[in-house]
Amino acid sequence: MPVPTAQPYILAKPFQCGLSLSFALAPLCEPDKALKRLARDFDASWGTLAIGEPLTRKVGRSLPGLRTFPAMSAPGAGVPSTQQSLWMMLTAPSPGAVFDILQRVNLLVMPHFMQVDSMPTFIYDTGRDLTGFEDGTENPKGRKAAAAAVVADGPLAGSSFVAVQRWVHDLAHFGRMTPARRDAVIGRRQGTNEEIPHAPRSSHVKRSTQEDFDPPAFMVRRSMPFVFGSQMGLEFISYVATLDTFEVMMRRMAGLDEDGISDALFTFSRPVTGGYYWCPPVRGGRPDLSLLGV
């Protein structure tokens, strides 16, 4: 039997196009049937498959470390929980290819799951946020990335956890800031991506520097921008070996810990979704759902 490994797009970058999907359990559903189809036919090359706590509770299972995303409050903005049962990030080189994958996914999950959220995403300018700043600058590499994002041993070996949030930007407001002010909000120079040595304590860099936490809060970010109607921003996706890593950072960003200073991101952006999910390992290119009794 193949040794379980992490799903490929946790440690490898996604393709140019993506589709972030959330599913709820349908009324009178029989999720075991859909899970069996996913375990048999979901191709790991399609993207990332992840399981939420409502689904594990429905099938009578408990996964150590998995919990529901906690709602929080930041000054002037909520940090909502929109926890669902199933999340996927499909990825392919073109929107048409993503569409084809979606049709295959729907055959596997319907009618036991119903899609409650869908957001097309894309890679912008070789990996920048729509603000023009580089995204994921501090991602660890190689073995450090695996250590940060993948459970090393025990019953969850090869698994990951993921935190997913959609941040909606007010780019018009951000654009009215002076270049110096925009740099101060992020804590880096937009043109060079260099960290500003004496950036304000509210800058995003100061709020989220991974080495500043005890223990260090390293994570692997695979976020992708989106534009949908009048909304635009970032589908924040962070893979971690333990959800504590993300949660301690989010609490600091919201100003809930330590010095009480909130992240300057909240001056032009706000999160509108929030979910925690378990990313099962793969065997032979298929998700290993044996911990769910499949």
C-alpha positions in Angstrom: 0.0 0.0 0.0 1.4 3.5 -0.9 2.8 5.5 2.0 0.5 8.5 2.8 1.9 11.9 1.7 0.6 15.5 1.9 -1.8 16.7 -0.8 0.4 18.2 -3.6 -0.8 21.8 -3.6 0.0 22.3 0.0 3.8 22.3 -0.6 3.6 23.2 -4.3 2.1 26.4 -5.7 -1.3 26.3 -7.5 -1.8 26.8 -11.2 -2.7 30.2 -12.6 -6.5 29.8 -12.0 -8.4 28.5 -9.0 -11.8 28.0 -7.6 -12.4 28.1 -3.8 -15.5 26.1 -2.9 -17.4 25.5 0.3 -20.1 22.9 0.8 -22.7 22.3 3.5 -24.4 19.1 4.3 -27.7 18.7 2.4 -30.9 17.9 4.2 -31.5 14.2 4.7 -27.9 13.6 3.4 -25.9 10.4 3.5 -22.4 11.8 3.6 -20.8 8.4 3.8 -21.8 7.8 0.2 -20.2 11.0 -1.0 -17.1 10.4 1.1 -16.6 6.9 -0.4 -16.8 8.4 -3.9 -14.3 11.2 -3.0 -11.9 8.6 -1.5 -12.2 6.5 -4.7 -12.3 9.2 -7.4 -11.1 12.6 -6.3 -7.8 13.1 -8.1 -5.2 15.0 -6.0 -4.1 16.7 -9.2 -7.4 18.6 -9.2 -6.6 20.6 -6.1 -6.9 20.4 -2.3 -9.7 18.6 -0.5 -10.4 19.5 3.1 -12.9 18.4 5.8 -14.7 20.6 8.4 -15.7 19.7 11.9 -19.5 19.7 11.1 -18.8 16.8 8.7 -16.7 14.8 11.2 -19.4 15.2 13.8 -22.1 14.1 11.4 -20.2 10.8 10.7 -19.4 10.3 14.4 -15.7 10.9 14.2 -13.3 13.1 16.1 -10.0 14.3 14.6 -7.4 15.6 17.1 -6.6 19.3 16.4 -9.6 20.0 14.2 -12.1 22.6 15.5 -14.5 25.2 14.2 -13.1 28.6 13.2 -13.7 31.1 16.1 -15.4 34.4 15.5 -13.4 37.4 16.7 -13.8 41.2 16.8 -11.2 43.7 15.7 -11.5 47.5 16.1 -14.1 48.5 13.5 -14.4 45.0 11.9 -15.6 41.6 12.7 -13.6 38.4 12.0 -16.5 36.1 11.2 -16.8 32.3 11.3 -18.5 30.8 8.3 -17.5 27.3 9.0 -18.7 24.7 6.5 -18.4 20.9 6.2 -16.2 20.6 3.1 -13.8 23.0 1.4 -11.9 22.6 -1.9 -9.4 24.7 -3.8 -9.5 23.5 -7.4 -6.7 24.7 -9.6 -5.7 24.4 -13.3 -3.9 26.5 -15.9 -7.1 28.0 -17.3 -10.7 28.8 -16.2 -12.0 26.2 -18.7 -9.9 23.5 -17.1 -11.2 24.5 -13.7 -14.7 24.3 -15.0 -14.1 20.7 -16.2 -12.8 19.7 -12.8 -15.8 21.3 -11.1 -18.2 19.1 -13.1 -16.4 16.0 -12.0 -16.4 17.2 -8.3 -20.2 17.8 -8.5 -20.8 14.3 -9.6 -18.9 13.0 -6.5 -20.6 15.2 -3.8 -24.1 15.7 -5.0 -26.8 15.3 -3.7 -25.3 14.8 -0.2 -23.5 18.2 -0.2 -24.7 21.6 -1.4 -22.4 24.3 -2.6 -22.8 27.4 -0.4 -19.9 29.5 -1.6 -17.8 29.7 -4.8 -15.0 32.2 -5.7 -12.8 32.1 -8.8 -9.2 33.1 -8.0 -6.1 33.7 -10.0 -2.4 34.4 -9.7 -1.7 38.2 -10.1 1.6 39.5 -11.4 3.7 36.4 -10.5 2.3 36.3 -6.9 1.2 39.7 -5.7 -1.9 40.8 -3.8 -4.1 43.2 -5.7 -2.5 46.0 -3.7 0.6 45.4 -5.6 2.6 44.0 -2.7 4.1 40.5 -2.8 2.1 37.9 -1.0 3.6 35.0 1.0 7.1 36.5 1.2 7.9 34.7 4.4 6.8 31.2 3.3 9.3 28.7 4.5 11.0 26.5 1.9 11.9 22.9 1.5 12.0 20.8 4.7 11.0 23.9 6.8 7.8 24.2 4.7 6.9 20.6 5.3 7.5 21.0 9.0 5.3 24.0 9.1 2.4 22.7 7.1 2.4 18.9 7.5 1.8 16.7 10.5 5.0 14.7 10.9 3.9 11.6 12.8 1.1 9.9 14.7 -2.4 9.0 13.3 -2.5 12.2 11.3 0.9 11.8 9.6 0.8 13.4 6.2 -2.2 15.5 7.0 -2.4 19.2 7.2 -4.8 21.8 8.5 -5.9 24.9 6.6 -7.3 28.2 7.6 -9.4 29.9 4.9 -10.5 33.5 5.0 -11.8 35.9 2.3 -10.5 39.4 2.7 -12.4 42.1 0.7 -10.2 45.1 0.0 -11.2 48.8 -0.5 -8.7 49.4 -3.2 -10.0 52.9 -3.9 -9.3 53.9 -0.3 -5.9 52.2 -0.3 -5.0 53.9 -3.6 -5.7 57.3 -2.0 -3.0 56.8 0.6 0.4 58.2 -0.1 3.0 55.6 -1.2 4.7 56.1 2.1 1.5 55.4 4.0 0.8 52.3 1.9 4.3 51.0 2.7 3.7 51.7 6.4 0.4 49.8 6.4 2.2 46.7 5.0 5.6 47.2 6.6 7.5 46.7 3.3 8.6 48.8 0.4 6.2 48.0 -2.5 8.9 48.5 -5.1 11.6 46.4 -3.6 9.6 44.2 -1.1 12.2 45.1 1.6 11.0 45.2 5.1 10.9 48.6 6.7 13.3 48.5 9.7 11.2 50.8 11.9 7.8 50.2 10.5 4.8 51.1 12.8 3.8 48.5 15.3 0.4 48.3 13.6 2.0 47.3 10.2 1.0 43.9 8.9 4.7 42.8 9.0 4.9 43.7 12.7 1.6 42.0 13.5 2.4 38.8 11.6 6.1 38.2 11.7 6.2 34.4 12.2 9.5 34.4 14.2 8.0 36.8 16.8 5.7 34.2 18.3 6.6 31.6 21.0 6.8 29.0 19.6 7.4 30.5 16.1 4.2 30.5 14.0 5.4 29.3 10.7 2.8 28.5 8.0 2.7 27.9 4.3 0.4 30.5 2.5 -1.2 29.6 -0.8 -3.5 32.7 -1.0 -4.9 33.8 -4.4 -6.6 37.1 -5.3 -10.1 37.4 -6.6 -12.3 39.9 -8.5 -16.1 39.2 -8.4 -18.4 41.9 -9.4 -17.6 45.0 -7.3 -15.8 42.9 -4.7 -12.1 42.3 -4.9 -9.4 41.1 -2.5 -7.6 38.0 -1.3 -8.7 34.4 -0.7 -6.3 33.8 2.2 -5.2 30.2 2.5 -2.8 29.1 5.2 -1.6 25.5 5.6 -0.4 24.5 9.1 0.6 21.4 11.1 -1.5 22.8 14.0 -4.3 25.4 13.9 -2.8 27.0 16.9 -0.3 28.5 14.6 -2.8 30.5 12.6 -5.1 31.3 15.6 -2.4 33.0 17.7 -1.4 35.2 14.6 -5.1 36.1 13.9 -5.6 37.1 17.5 -2.6 39.4 17.4 -3.8 40.9 14.1 -7.2 41.6 15.7 -5.5 43.3 18.6 -6.8 40.7 21.1 -3.5 39.7 22.7 -0.3 41.3 24.1 -0.2 45.1 23.3 -3.8 45.4 22.0 -2.7 46.9 18.7 -4.7 45.8 15.6 -3.3 45.2 12.2 -3.3 48.1 9.8 -4.8 45.8 7.2 -8.2 46.6 8.8 -7.9 50.2 7.6 -8.6 49.1 4.1 -9.6 45.4 4.2 -12.0 43.1 6.1 -12.5 39.4 6.4 -15.9 38.1 5.3 -15.5 34.4 5.7 -13.5 32.1 8.0 -13.2 28.3 8.2 -10.9 25.6 9.6 -10.4 22.3 7.7 -8.5 19.1 7.9 -6.6 18.1 4.7 -6.3 14.3 4.6 -3.1 12.8 3.2 -3.1 11.0 -0.1 -2.4 7.4 -1.1 -1.9 6.6 -4.7 -3.2 10.0 -5.8 -6.5 9.7 -3.8 -7.5 11.2 -0.4 -7.0 8.8 2.5 -10.3 9.1 4.4 -9.8 6.1 6.6 -9.9 8.2 9.8 -13.5 9.0 8.9 -14.3 5.3 8.6 -14.2 5.3 4.8 
